[in-house]
Amino acid sequence: MSLALDNPGNATGLLARLRKNFFATKFDGVMSVAFGALIVWLLMSIADWAIFDAIFRLENRDQCTYDAGACWAVIESRGRLIMFGLYPYAEQWRSTLACLVIIVTMVLSCVPLFWSIRRLPMLWVGGFAIFVLLMRGGFWNMPLVTSEQWGGLALTLFIFSAVFVIGMPLAVLFALARRSDLPVIAKAFGLLIDFVRSLPLLTILFAAAVVVPLIAPEALQGNKLMRVVVAFAGFFAAYQAEIIRAGLQSTSAGQEEAAVALGMPYWSLVADILLPQAFRNTLPSTINQAVITFKETSIVTFVGFFELMASGNAAIGTGEWGNQYVEVYIFLAFIYFIFVFGLSRYGAWLETRMRLGHG
């Protein structure tokens, strides 16, 4: 009997664990049954609304009423607007392909083969360049589509990837400058990082979108989208710089001293010894920052861009589908969940890998 209780795979052992964890006392048993029944009721109610009583294809507009289940027909009807925004209908295949390029770039970034100070930047710059070329067009009989027409998921991924491509090198420079042996440089960049981190992201984006055109010469203003992306990248760089600086400080000081004694140039020391170890030690934190950045892309809605969240709001902005806002927001949440959950799971796998010494 004792062997059965100690064996988790044995039915008797399973019953013993259930009794211990959920039915140790009469009160525990009553609460377990009550909460179990509540969970089952909630799951059945959600299943009825989302699946069994739901309307997936609309034959009559009157079918979508408050008495019916979820009206997923709104996704079929307004899905292109949500996913592509104002991008020309005939060219939406380019937007789809561009999104796939960025997704593949993200996946390859998670492969240890690309964990190199040279390979990783090349991968991201290449993926980002292909994305922009596909979205913008203007060659090979592909009509030119300006950034004002970009929207939906494609714009969200553009902002996210652009922030990484611009912000990560800035973060490295900020981190190295803050560790400089020259007190003036170290203190100046320390104040810059602290100043940027003290401001809300929305304030920085608003200044880039609205204030800069009022005070900067027209020749220096540039495109509104690029101003917002650069400001967003600066905000990302301020936080990421502190993560990288922590990774640099975690490396052994003896390695740096040995490299200097051997006459290794400073940038070789940084690129070949310090940064690879720093990124390895801070990859879980970097993944966490990536998750935060991806979710923060929705903030650009407030400065006039038609990204994924704004596209969802536009899809229910008409009287025809105004009552189906719950379905649209669930669909948007599902898209965010796919990306964020994937990044989070990768971070957990990475921590396990590093703990086992495979990093």
C-alpha positions in Angstrom: 0.0 0.0 0.0 2.8 2.4 0.8 4.3 1.8 -2.6 1.0 2.6 -4.3 0.7 5.9 -2.4 4.2 6.9 -3.3 3.8 6.1 -7.0 2.3 9.2 -8.7 1.4 7.1 -11.8 -0.7 4.7 -9.7 -4.5 5.3 -9.4 -4.3 4.8 -5.6 -1.5 7.3 -5.4 -3.5 9.8 -7.4 -6.5 9.4 -5.1 -4.3 9.9 -2.1 -2.9 13.1 -3.5 -6.3 14.4 -4.3 -7.5 13.6 -0.8 -4.5 15.3 0.7 -4.7 18.5 -1.4 -8.5 19.0 -1.9 -10.3 16.9 0.7 -8.1 16.9 3.8 -11.0 18.3 5.9 -14.7 18.6 5.5 -14.4 22.3 4.8 -11.7 21.7 2.1 -14.0 19.1 0.5 -17.0 21.5 0.4 -14.9 24.3 -1.0 -13.2 22.1 -3.6 -16.6 20.7 -4.8 -18.1 24.2 -4.9 -15.2 25.8 -6.8 -15.0 22.8 -9.1 -18.7 23.1 -9.9 -18.3 26.9 -10.5 -15.4 26.3 -12.9 -17.3 23.6 -14.8 -20.3 26.0 -15.1 -18.2 28.8 -16.3 -16.4 26.6 -18.9 -19.7 25.3 -20.2 -21.2 28.8 -20.4 -18.2 30.0 -22.3 -18.3 27.0 -24.6 -22.0 27.5 -25.3 -21.5 31.2 -26.1 -18.2 30.9 -28.1 -18.8 27.6 -29.9 -22.1 25.8 -29.7 -24.5 28.8 -30.0 -22.0 31.0 -32.0 -22.7 32.3 -35.5 -19.7 31.8 -37.8 -21.3 32.7 -41.2 -24.0 35.3 -41.5 -26.9 34.6 -43.7 -29.2 37.2 -42.1 -28.0 40.2 -40.2 -30.8 39.7 -37.6 -29.1 36.4 -36.6 -26.6 38.3 -34.4 -28.7 39.3 -31.4 -28.0 39.5 -27.7 -29.9 36.2 -27.3 -27.6 34.4 -29.6 -24.0 33.3 -29.0 -20.9 34.9 -30.2 -21.2 36.5 -33.7 -17.8 35.5 -35.2 -19.2 36.6 -38.6 -17.8 40.0 -37.7 -14.3 38.6 -38.1 -15.2 37.2 -41.5 -16.7 40.5 -42.6 -14.2 42.9 -41.1 -11.1 40.7 -40.8 -9.2 42.3 -43.6 -9.7 45.7 -42.1 -8.4 44.4 -38.8 -5.4 42.6 -40.2 -4.4 45.0 -43.0 -5.9 48.4 -42.1 -6.0 50.8 -45.1 -3.5 48.8 -47.2 -4.8 48.4 -50.8 -6.9 45.3 -51.2 -5.1 44.0 -54.3 -1.7 44.3 -52.6 -2.6 42.7 -49.3 -0.6 39.6 -50.3 2.5 41.8 -49.9 1.5 42.7 -46.4 0.9 39.1 -45.5 4.3 38.1 -46.9 6.0 40.9 -45.0 4.4 39.8 -41.8 5.6 36.2 -42.4 9.1 37.6 -43.0 9.2 39.3 -39.6 7.7 36.3 -37.9 10.4 34.0 -39.4 13.0 36.5 -38.3 11.7 36.4 -34.8 11.8 32.6 -34.8 15.3 32.4 -36.2 16.4 34.9 -33.5 15.5 32.2 -31.0 17.8 29.6 -32.6 21.2 29.3 -30.9 22.9 29.2 -34.3 22.2 33.0 -34.6 23.3 33.9 -31.1 26.3 35.9 -32.4 27.1 39.5 -32.2 27.5 39.5 -36.0 24.8 37.1 -37.1 21.9 38.4 -35.0 22.2 42.1 -36.2 22.5 40.9 -39.8 19.5 38.7 -39.4 17.3 41.5 -38.1 18.5 44.1 -40.5 18.0 41.8 -43.4 14.5 40.7 -42.2 13.5 44.3 -41.5 14.8 45.5 -45.0 12.8 42.8 -46.8 9.7 43.7 -44.8 10.0 47.4 -45.7 10.6 46.6 -49.4 7.6 44.4 -49.6 5.3 46.9 -47.7 6.5 50.0 -49.6 6.9 48.5 -53.1 7.7 50.8 -56.0 9.7 48.2 -58.0 9.1 44.9 -60.0 5.6 46.1 -61.0 4.6 46.5 -57.3 2.8 49.8 -56.8 4.2 52.2 -54.3 2.3 52.1 -51.0 3.2 54.9 -48.6 3.4 54.4 -44.8 0.2 56.5 -44.4 -1.7 53.4 -45.9 0.0 50.9 -43.6 -2.1 49.5 -40.8 -3.3 46.5 -38.8 -1.0 43.7 -37.9 1.6 44.7 -40.5 2.0 48.1 -38.9 2.2 46.6 -35.4 5.0 44.3 -36.5 6.7 47.1 -38.4 6.9 49.2 -35.3 8.0 46.3 -33.1 10.8 45.2 -35.5 11.9 48.8 -36.2 12.1 49.5 -32.5 14.4 46.4 -32.1 16.5 47.2 -35.1 17.1 50.8 -34.1 16.9 50.4 -30.3 19.2 47.5 -29.7 22.3 49.1 -31.1 21.5 52.3 -29.2 21.1 50.3 -26.0 24.5 48.7 -26.5 26.1 52.2 -27.0 24.2 53.6 -24.0 25.4 50.7 -21.8 29.0 51.0 -23.0 29.0 54.8 -22.6 27.6 54.5 -19.0 30.6 52.2 -18.2 33.1 54.6 -19.7 36.2 55.4 -17.8 35.6 59.1 -18.6 33.3 60.5 -15.8 31.8 63.1 -18.1 30.6 60.6 -20.6 29.4 58.1 -17.9 27.4 60.7 -16.0 26.0 62.3 -19.1 24.6 59.1 -20.5 23.5 58.1 -17.0 21.4 61.3 -16.8 20.0 60.7 -20.3 18.9 57.2 -19.5 17.3 58.2 -16.2 15.6 61.1 -17.9 14.1 59.0 -20.6 13.0 56.3 -18.1 11.3 58.9 -16.0 8.9 59.9 -18.7 5.8 57.9 -19.8 6.0 56.4 -23.3 2.9 58.2 -24.4 4.5 61.6 -23.6 7.6 60.7 -25.7 5.5 59.6 -28.6 3.3 62.6 -28.4 6.3 64.9 -28.4 7.7 63.1 -31.5 4.4 63.2 -33.4 3.1 66.7 -32.5 5.8 68.8 -30.8 8.8 68.2 -33.1 7.0 69.6 -36.2 6.4 72.8 -34.2 10.0 73.4 -33.2 12.2 71.7 -35.8 12.9 72.9 -39.3 10.9 71.2 -42.0 14.0 69.6 -43.5 14.7 67.8 -40.2 11.2 66.8 -39.4 11.1 63.6 -41.5 8.1 61.2 -41.7 5.7 61.2 -38.8 5.9 57.4 -38.5 9.7 57.4 -38.5 9.7 60.1 -35.8 7.5 58.0 -33.6 9.5 54.9 -34.3 12.8 56.6 -33.4 11.3 58.0 -30.2 9.9 54.6 -29.3 13.4 53.1 -30.0 15.0 55.6 -27.7 12.6 54.7 -25.0 13.3 51.0 -25.5 17.1 51.7 -25.6 17.0 53.4 -22.2 15.5 50.3 -20.5 17.5 47.8 -22.5 20.7 49.6 -21.8 20.4 48.9 -18.1 19.7 45.2 -18.9 22.9 45.0 -21.0 24.9 47.0 -18.4 23.9 44.4 -15.8 25.1 41.7 -18.2 28.4 43.4 -18.7 28.9 43.8 -15.0 28.2 40.1 -14.5 31.2 39.1 -16.7 34.5 38.4 -15.0 36.7 41.4 -14.6 39.7 39.1 -15.2 38.7 38.4 -18.8 38.7 42.1 -19.6 42.1 42.6 -17.8 43.6 39.7 -19.7 42.4 41.0 -23.1 43.8 44.4 -22.4 47.1 42.9 -21.3 47.3 40.9 -24.5 46.8 44.2 -26.5 43.4 43.3 -27.9 41.6 46.4 -29.4 38.7 47.8 -27.4 36.0 47.0 -30.0 37.3 43.5 -30.4 37.1 43.0 -26.7 33.6 44.3 -26.7 32.3 42.4 -29.7 34.1 39.0 -29.1 34.3 38.7 -25.3 32.0 41.1 -23.4 28.8 41.4 -25.4 28.3 37.7 -26.2 28.5 36.9 -22.5 26.3 39.9 -21.6 23.6 38.9 -24.0 23.7 35.3 -22.9 23.3 36.3 -19.2 20.5 38.8 -20.0 18.5 37.0 -22.7 15.6 36.1 -20.3 15.4 39.8 -19.3 15.7 40.8 -23.0 12.8 38.5 -23.9 10.7 40.1 -21.1 11.5 43.5 -22.5 10.5 42.3 -26.0 7.1 41.2 -24.5 6.6 44.6 -23.0 7.6 46.4 -26.2 5.2 44.3 -28.3 2.3 45.1 -26.1 3.2 48.8 -25.9 2.9 49.1 -29.7 -0.8 49.6 -29.1 0.0 53.0 -27.6 0.7 54.5 -31.0 -3.1 54.5 -31.5 -3.2 57.7 -29.4 -0.9 59.6 -31.8 -2.9 58.8 -34.9 -1.7 55.5 -36.3 -3.9 52.7 -37.6 -2.2 49.7 -36.0 -3.9 46.5 -34.9 -5.9 47.9 -32.0 -7.0 51.0 -34.0 -8.0 48.7 -36.8 -10.1 46.7 -34.4 -11.8 49.8 -33.2 -12.5 50.9 -36.8 -14.0 47.5 -37.5 -16.7 48.1 -34.8 -17.0 51.8 -35.5 -20.0 51.4 -37.8 -23.5 50.8 -36.8 -23.6 47.5 -38.6 -21.1 45.8 -36.3 -21.1 48.1 -33.2 -22.6 45.5 -30.9 -19.9 42.9 -31.7 -17.1 44.7 -29.9 -16.6 41.7 -27.5 -15.9 39.3 -30.4 -13.5 41.8 -32.0 -11.6 42.4 -28.8 -11.3 38.7 -28.1 -9.9 38.2 -31.6 -7.4 41.0 -31.0 -6.5 39.6 -27.6 -5.9 36.2 -29.2 -3.4 37.7 -31.7 -1.5 39.5 -28.9 -1.6 36.2 -26.8 0.0 34.2 -29.6 3.0 36.5 -29.9 3.4 37.2 -26.2 2.8 33.6 -25.0 5.3 32.4 -27.6 7.9 34.9 -26.4 7.2 34.0 -22.7 7.5 30.3 -23.3 10.8 30.9 -25.2 12.1 32.8 -22.2 11.1 30.0 -19.8 12.9 27.4 -22.1 15.9 29.7 -22.3 16.2 29.9 -18.5 16.1 26.1 -18.3 18.7 25.8 -21.0 21.0 28.3 -19.3 20.5 26.6 -15.9 21.6 23.3 -17.4 24.7 24.9 -18.9 23.6 24.6 -22.6 23.6 28.4 -23.3 
